[in-house]
Structure formats: C-alpha cells, structure tokens
Amino acid sequence: MFSGIVERMGTVRRLISDPPGVRLVIESAEIARDTKIGDSISVNGCCLTVVEMDEKTFGFDAGAETLSRTNLGKLEEGSNVNLERSLKIGDELGGHFVTGHIDAVGYLDERVDEKDWSTIWFRMPKRLTRQMASKGSVAIDGVSLTLVDVEDERFSVALIPHTLQITTLGGLQAGDPVNLETDVLAKYVEKQLACAEEPPQEDD
C-alpha cells in the first residue's frame, strides 16, 4: 500500500530483455540506500518487487501483462519515473490509499499553464467515470491528486509548482500516456451500488 506522495524521481538506467518481460533497472541513490531485496516500490504508480540492487540502483522484473497494461512498456533508458516506497505501520498518510494496481492508461488531452501552475486534462476510459467525482482522489503515475472536474471520458487536476517540479507530471505533453488508479474506496462503493441494482435471487 502507498500514499501517492512521491519520494523521488528515479532514472531508468537499463532495460534488459527477459522474454516475455524485462528487467527494469532504476537509479536513485536516496531510495537505494534504505532498500533491500523483496521490498515493494511504486514505479509510476505500479507496485513492483525489488529483485536486485547495489548502492545506487535497484531492479525489477516486469512481465508482459504489466508492460501491456501500463506505461512502463513505453519507458526507455534515460526516462524518469516517480518512486515511492511502501507504507509502514504508523507512517503519515499525506495523500490517499493507493494500492499500486493500475486500472487503465490515460492520455494527456489538454494542458493549461498559468505562470508556475498547470491545469491538466486527461482522457480516460469511460468505465472509470463511476469511480471518480469532483474533489475526490486519483493517482496519476503514482501521484495522489484531487479531481477538479470529471466529464464522461476525461477529467482535470490542478498541479502546484512543487508537484510539477518533483514529479514526472511537469514534463508531460499532449498525448503522453499515464497510469491511472482510482480511489479504492470508490471501487467498493461502485460494487455495492451494482449489487443493490441486481434483482434478488430466488431460492431453489
């Protein structure tokens, strides 16, 4: 479980083909310092397990399913990624509960920059609409953000200068893919509503 508060940006140093997946090696000395084999780390919002490491880098195995259903399959050597280590009991929850399981890939649809601030619209699959509401939470590439407006197939967020500076979101341009995870609480609400709409089953 994560909070959506990005600790550092890391840099992809190596992409090693290991069919049907890849070994993804990321550099961040600050994260590597307190990381060990088997730890869970959010990489652009995807929960991955550390399988190798040294003083500056750590590696993950990403399978075909992960590569096809997230933007990790678009990474290249030199790409920046958002990093967050998993929560520990007693840690402060600065964002919202983020599971690290991506619901869909969205795409930057429109960006409005006003001085050091930005309002960004992302296009999303329509099926996620029922899990989103204005002032609710969403994780974009692992960053916990508050929804501003929600339409049938897109939504907007307002990004402060700090978020634009310390995460990959600041460098996004129109058409860029992002990993989306809706609020886990919204998923449970949607499930309960769907069950309530189902006709009662008759006993045999």
N, C-alpha and C positions, 0 to 999 in steps of 0.2 A: 504494500500500500504506500502511496505517495501523497504529497500535499499540493503538487503543482507549483511549488516555489523553486525555480531553477537555481542550482548552486553555482554552476559554472557552464561556460561553453567549452566543449572539447573539440579537437580536430581529428578527422579521420586520417590516420597515417597509412594504413594498409587495408586492402580488400583482397583477401586470399580465397580464391575459388575452391570450394569443397563441396562438389555436387552431392545433393541437389541444392545446397545452401552456400553460405560464405562465412569465412572468419572475418569479423569486423574488429579492427584494432584501432583504438581511440587514444589520443594523448591528452592527458590533463594531470599534471604532476600533483595538483592540490587534491584531486579526488583519489588518485592512485595511492597517495600517502597513507590513507586510512581505509584502504580496500583490501579484501582478501578473496581468494578463490571461493566461489559459491555465493558471493553477495549478489543481491538484486539491485540493478541500477536502471533508472528510466533514461532511455536514449530517444530523444524526440517524442517522449510520451509512451514509448514501448518498454515494457518490463523485460529485461534481458538478464541472463545469469553470467557472471564473470567466470571464464574458463582458463584464462592465462593472464599474467601481469608481470610487470617489472617496476622500476622506480618511477617511471613517467607514463607508462601506457598500460592498458588493460584490454583484453579481447573477449568477444562474444561469438557464439555460433548462432547465426540467423538462418532459419530454414526457409524453404520455398514458400510456405504459407505466409510467413511474416513478410518476406520480401515482396510478395504479390499484393498483399492487403494493406501495406503501409508505405510511407515514402522512404523507408530505409533502402528499398530496391533502387532508388534514384541517386543514392549517395555516390560520391566519387572521392578519390584521395584528395585531401585538402578541404573537403566540405566541413563546415561547422555544425555541431549538434548540441542540443540542450541536454544537460546532465543533472540528475537528482538521485541521491542515494535513498533507499527505502527508509520509511519512518521507523523509529524505535519507540517502545512504550514510554510515555512521558514527554516525547518531543512536542514542541509547539506546532499547532496546525495553523499555518498562516494563510493557506488557500482553501481548498476543499478536498474531500476524499477522492483520490484518483487511483484507479486500480492498475493502470498500465496496460489495459486491454483495449485496443483501438477499435472503435465502432465503424469508422469509414475514413476514406481520404477525401478531403475537401480541397477547394482551389481558391486562391485569392481572386476575387471578382472585381473589386474596386478599392482604391486607396486614396484617402483624402488627407494630405499632410497640412497641418496648420502650425507653423513655426516648429517647435520641438515635439509636438503632439501629433498623433495619427488616429484617424477613424478608418478601420479596415472592414470591408465586407467580404465574407467567404461564401462561396457556393457549396451546397451540401446535398446529399441525397434526401429526397422529400420525406422518407420514412423516419428521419431523425427529428422532424418538426414537433412531434408529440412529446419529445423528451426535452424540449427547450422552451424557455419563457423569459421575457424581458426581466432583467435583474437576477436571473438565475445564473448558474455556473456552467462553464465549459472548459475543457482542457484542449489547447491548440498546440501541437508539437510539445506537449508536456507542460505548458504554461497555464496555470489557473487564471481564468479571466471571467469578468462579469459580462453577460449578454446585454446589449443595448436594445437593438431591435431584432425581431425574428419574423421573417416572411416565409412563404411556402417552401422556397428552395434556397434561401440564403439568410445570413444573419450578420450583425455587425458587433464589433467590440471597439472600445476606445483605449488606446495604448498611451501610457505616460512615458516621458523621456527615459526614465530608469529602465523600464521593460524593453524599450526599443534598443537601448544600449547594451544590456547584458544578456539578451537572448537572440536567437536567430530571426525572430519576428521583424526586427528592424530592417533586415536586408531583403525582405520578401517583395516580389514584384508580381504584377498581374499574371495569372496562370500558374504560379508556383503551387505545388502540392503541399498539403499539411495534414498531419494526423489529428483526427478528431475523436475525443471521448466525451460523451455527455455525462451529466451528473448521475452517479449510481443511484441516488435516491429517486431521481426522475424515472429511472428504469423500473423500479419497484412500483411506483405509483401507476405507470402505464400498464404494468402487468396486472395490478389489482383492478384497474378500470376495465381491462379487457375481460377479465374473469367475471366481473359484475354484469357485463353485457351479454355473456353467454347464457343461453336458455338452460334452466335447471334440468339435470338428467333424471329420468325416471328410473326407479329401482326395478330390477327384473323380478 
